[in-house]
Structure formats: C-alpha cells, structure tokens
Amino acid sequence: MQQIKNYLDQIAEISQQDWLFFTSKLQRKVIPKKKVFLKLNDVEDSISFIESGVVRLYIPKENPEKEITFGFSFKNQFVSAYDSFLTQKPSAYQLQALTETTLLSISYSDLQDVYQTTQIGNLIGRLTAERLFLIKSTREQNLLNLSAEERYIKLFKERPELLKVIPLKYISSYIGVTAQALSRIRKRILLA
C-alpha cells in the first residue's frame, strides 16, 4: 500500500480519512507470469495499480504471430482496459502479465463509492484517463512521425529494462514491424 500512497502523494495531499476509505476498497492480486487476466469480450471491472511486474495490452488473433501489442504498463503505473471500464461494455483487447505481477485493484462499483465519498477517487480517475490518453497519443504520433528504427531507439531510451522482460515479438508488434524487420533494425544499430 505504501507504493500507491507514495505515488498519489506526489500529485496531491490526501486526507487520512479519504486514504483509509480508499484503501479499504483495494484488493491485492498476484497474477502469474504469462496469465491473461482480462480476456477479449470480458467487461473490465477494475482499475489496478501495479506494485510489481509488467502488463501487456494487446489484440489477440487466431494466429498468435499476428497479435497486435499496443501498450505496456509497469511498476508504479495504473492499468485497465479503461474504455471497457468506463462504458461497462466488453473489451476489444486483452491484458496479460508478462512477469509475475502484483496489483492493487479497485472495482467499478467501489470506485463509484470512492467518487461519492472522497476527493481521491476523482484524482485517480483523472490520472488514469490522462495517462492512458498520453500513451495512446504518443504511440499514434510515433507511428506517424518516426521510422521503425527511430521508434525502437526511442522505446529503449525511455524504457531500457524492456529488453530484459519483454519478448522481442511483442516489441516488434508494438513498434509496428515484423519480427524479421526488428531483427534487421537491431543488426544495423549494433553495426553502427
């Protein structure tokens, strides 16, 4: 609980009463490595704070080689199929723990209670929406403005730990190239 408190304290001062009410609604979940914990067409019922681990957001395909990875979430970030959470309609994508992942989750109904009872709920909702918008916007701009090689280099300047925990096939999908093209990009970078 201290990690989420430290994270939120950086943004706003939270009263002890709000904090106690909010934390009474959180549930700790440990997700095993490689487990899909939100499946296609399931309704997202929670927003989660990642205490440890890495989560992949992706669109599954019949052929796993054709899956489209469009996001990663890391320690000290919120994760959710937020569009499904907001609308309470089926998700068009899946969430998968790439490593053993520990989450602090709050359900849709509990968050509604937090919204009505505290000021912290609105803060969490806004932060989640802002973060997910920025990730989406940045990815779209990168796909439109940068070459595949530039997207790869930028990704690893921002997140050097990715190479250790994320398979290259997911990284290639994320930057919008085939695994073979990523292999060629990596060779060019090593030779440069």
Residue pairs with C-beta under 8 A, 6 or more apart in sequence:
1 23
1 26
1 104
3 49
3 51
3 75
3 76
4 26
4 49
4 51
4 104
5 14
5 19
7 49
7 76
8 14
8 120
8 123
8 124
11 123
11 127
12 120
12 123
14 22
14 119
14 120
15 118
15 119
17 118
18 118
18 119
18 120
19 120
21 114
21 117
21 118
22 106
22 114
22 118
22 120
22 121
22 124
25 106
25 107
25 110
25 111
25 113
25 114
26 104
26 105
26 106
27 104
27 105
27 106
27 107
28 51
28 102
28 103
28 104
28 105
29 37
29 48
29 102
29 103
29 104
29 105
30 100
30 101
30 102
30 103
31 37
31 53
31 97
31 100
31 101
31 102
31 103
32 97
32 100
33 97
33 98
33 99
33 100
33 101
34 96
34 97
34 98
35 96
35 97
36 94
36 95
36 96
37 95
37 96
37 97
38 44
38 81
38 84
38 91
38 94
38 95
39 91
39 94
40 59
40 60
40 90
40 91
40 92
40 93
40 94
41 90
41 91
42 84
42 90
42 91
43 84
43 88
43 89
43 90
43 91
44 80
44 81
44 82
44 84
44 85
44 91
44 108
45 85
45 107
45 108
46 80
46 85
46 105
46 106
46 107
46 108
47 78
47 79
47 80
47 82
47 85
47 105
47 106
47 111
47 124
47 125
47 128
48 78
48 79
48 80
48 103
48 104
48 105
48 106
49 76
49 77
49 78
49 79
49 103
49 104
49 105
50 73
50 74
50 75
50 76
50 77
50 78
50 79
50 101
50 102
50 103
51 75
51 102
51 103
51 104
52 75
52 99
52 100
52 101
52 102
53 74
53 75
53 97
53 98
53 99
53 100
53 101
53 102
53 103
54 72
54 73
54 74
54 75
54 97
54 98
54 99
54 101
54 165
54 166
55 72
55 73
55 74
55 79
55 95
55 96
55 97
55 98
55 101
56 69
56 71
56 72
56 95
56 96
56 98
56 166
56 170
57 69
57 70
57 71
57 72
57 73
57 79
57 81
57 93
57 94
57 95
58 67
58 68
58 69
58 70
58 71
58 93
58 94
58 96
58 170
58 173
59 67
59 68
59 70
59 92
59 93
59 94
60 67
60 93
60 94
61 67
61 68
65 169
65 179
67 173
68 173
69 170
69 171
69 173
69 174
70 93
70 139
70 174
71 135
71 136
71 139
71 174
72 98
72 159
72 162
72 166
72 174
73 79
74 159
77 131
78 124
78 127
78 128
78 131
79 95
79 103
80 128
80 132
81 91
81 93
81 95
82 128
82 129
82 132
83 91
83 92
84 90
84 91
84 92
85 108
88 108
98 165
98 166
98 167
98 170
99 165
106 114
106 124
111 121
111 124
111 125
114 120
114 121
114 124
115 121
115 122
115 125
142 150
142 151
142 154
143 151
143 176
146 154
148 175
148 176
148 177
148 181
148 182
148 185
149 185
149 188
149 189
151 175
151 176
152 171
152 175
152 182
152 185
152 186
152 189
153 189
155 162
155 171
155 174
155 175
156 162
156 163
162 171
168 179
168 182
168 183
169 179
171 182
172 178
172 179
172 181
172 182
175 182
177 185
